[in-house]
Every structure is written in C-alpha cells, then in structure tokens.
Amino acid sequence: MHFKTSLHILSILGVLLFSACTPSKKSTSKDEKLIAQASILPTEEKVPTLSEIISVDVGFTKLSEMIQATEYAKKLEEEGPYTVFAPTNGALDRLPPKMLENLKKPENQEKLISVISYHIIPGLINKQDIIKAIKEYGGSVKLKTIAGDRLTASMKGDKIYLIDERGSAGRLMINDIEASNGIIHTTESVMMPN
C-alpha cells in the first residue's frame, strides 16, 4: 500500500511538473500578439518636392522640359516654400506655333526663365487663401511673382482666374496639390510677362 501511495504521489508530481514546464496557449498567443504589434513600425510617406511632382506627372511633361532647361529644376527641388501656377500640356499646346521650341533654345534662356518665374509666387497660397483675398480686395487681388511681376487673381462664379500683365486670363483647374516645399495649382493657360 505504501508503494501504491508513493506511485500515486509521483504521478501527481509528474503532471504538475509537466504543466509548469509547458507554456499555456493563452499566454503564448498574448505574447505573440504583443510581439507582432511591437514589430510593426509606422512608415512615413515621403512627400515629393515641387520638382518631383512636375517631373513625374504626365500632364506636366512640357512644363517639366522647360524647367529642366533652367536653374528652376534645382530651385524647385530644394528651396521654398513656393506656390506654382503650373500650366498643363494643353495650355502649352495653345501657345503660338514654334514659340515653345524657340523658348527652349539656349539664346532664349532669359526669356524662358522669365516665363517660368511668372508662374511662381513666394510662400504658400492655397485656394481658400486666394478666394479670401479676392473677396477682401473687392473682387481681385494682385499676386507678386518671384521675378517681381504681378498676376491678378479674380473670380467668375465659383471659378478662379489668373490674368497676366497683357490681359490674358486662364482658369485655375486643380488646386492645392501639396509638395514638401510648396503647393501647385494647375492652369489652363500660360501667363506671359510684359
């Protein structure tokens, strides 16, 4: 009988020992969940620069070619912030024949730079800022470009128009495209300085 009791006690101890050494499924799944949560780090998306947006967007291929031929390729990559009124390919296609080709010639570098700079405003100006300024200034507001020339912003209905110094107007189409060093508004026309 003494032998039977000893065997019974040993079997109970064996079960207890086995249970103590085996991790419970409940704690393992909890630990695994915590480990999995800890290993997932939030990834930050890199916001592209003005130059990067213009160079990869198929609607800006012609503008990108113009910018790449000047110092603005580097300026729109690093500096800022700037507000760019970016003419689309369609806007550049409406220029007089050969004008775009002539602007890209080395001897017309200064003219090309003046056309590009006429589409850039220092600082950040979103659509709501433009609308607010137009209303505060009685229906139109002057915007000073980085070259010192002026564009006029006005509204017709709920549409915003830019008017260059020659009196040509172009509607803003897509607004508030954010870049790491500025903001882009697309225009349906090319603005020309005097």
N, C-alpha and C positions, 0 to 999 in steps of 0.2 A: 504494500500500500504506500509505503514511503517512496518507493521507486515511481509509482504512478503519479503521486503528487509532485514529485520533482520534475517529471516529464511534462506535466501539465503547466507548471510554473515556467519551465524553459520554453515551451511553445508560446505562451503568452508574452514572454520577454522577446522572443524572436519576432512576433507580429509587431510589437511596439517598436522594436529596433528598426525593422523594415519600414514601418510607417514614418518614423522620424527621418530616415535617410532618403526617402522618396519625396521629391518636391510635389506639392499639391498642384493640381491643374489650375486651380483658381488663382493662386499666386503667380504661377508662370505666365498665364495669359495677361494678367495685370502688368507684370514686369515687361513682357514683350510689347504691350501697348505703349507703355511709357518710353521704352527704348525707341520704338518706331516714331513716336511723336517727337522725341528729342532729336532724332537724326534728320528730320525734315526741316531744313532751314528755309526761311522765306527768301525767294530770289527777287532781286530788284531788277526791273527792266530798265535798260539804258535808254534815255530819251535822246533821239538823234538831234544833231545840230541843224541849223537852217540849211547849211550847205549840203548835208547828207540827205535831208528831205527832198530838196530841189533836185539833187543828182539822181535819186532813185525813182522819183515819181514820173510815170510815163507822160503825164500832162505837162511836164516842165522840161522836156528834152531840149528844146530850142533855147529856153532861158538858161538852162544848165550849160550849154555850149558857150553862150555869151559870157556867163560868169567865169567859166574855166579859162577864158581868154584874158582875164583881167586879175587884178590884185584882190578882187572880191571873193575869189574862191577861198583864199586863206582867211580873209576878214570875217566871212560868214561862217567859218568853221570854228573860230576861236573867240572872237570878241562879241560884245553885245551888252545889254540886250538891244535888239532891233525889231522893228515892225516892217515886214516886207510885203509890199503890194505886188504880188507875183503874176505877171501876165502869162496866160496859158499858151500852149502851142497855137491854138486857134486865134488868139489875139495877135501873136507874132506873124501868123499867116496873112492877116489882114493889112499888114504894112505894105507900102508901095513895092512893086516888083524890084528886086535886086537890093533894096535898102538893107535888109538883114545881112546879106552877103557882103555889102560894102562896109557895114559897121564892124564886121569881123576882120577886116583887112588891117594889117599892122599900122599902116599910115593913118587909120581912123581910130586908133586906140583911145585917144582922149574923148572923142565923141561917144564911143561905146561906154566908157566909164561914166560919162555924164548922164547917159540914158539909164544905166543900171542904178546909179546913185539917186536918180529922180524917183525911184520906186522904193526907197528905203528911208524910214523915219527912225531917229534915235529913240530908244525906250520902248516900252510895251504899251500898245494901244489895241484893246480888244474891241469887238463890235459894239458892245454896250457903252464903252468909253466914247466911241465915235458918235453914236446916237445921242448920248447925253450932251456932248459938246455942241453938236449941231443944234439941238434944242436950246441950249443956254446962250448960244451966239446968234439967235434969231433966224435959223434956217440954213446956215452954212458955217463952216469953220476952216481956217487956214491951217495946214499942216506943213511944218518946215522939214524939208528933207535933209539928209546928211551933207548934201552939197550946198545947202543954204537956200535953194529954190523953194517955191511954195506950190503945194497942191491944195485944192479946195475940195472939202467933203461936203456933200449936200444929200438931201433925201427927196425922193419922189415916191409917194405912197409909203410902203414899208421897205423900199429898196434904197441902198446907199450907193451914191455915185461919186467918183473922183473926177475932178475937172483939172486939166493941166493949164499951163500959162498961155497956151494957144487957143484955149476954149474947147478942146476936145474932151468928151466925157466917156467914162467907162464904168460899168456897174461892178460892184463887188459881188462875187458869186459864192464862194465857200469861205467862211470866216473862221478865225480862231484856231488855226492849225498850230499846235504848240510844239516848240522846239526847246532844246536845253538853253539856247541863247537868244530866244526871241519868239516871234509869232508871225504867221503867214496868213494873208488874205488873198485869195485869187481874184484876178481882174479879167474882164472880157476885152480890155483894150490896153494898148501900150501908151503910157503917158510920155509926152515929149517935152523936154525943157526948151526954153527960147534959145 
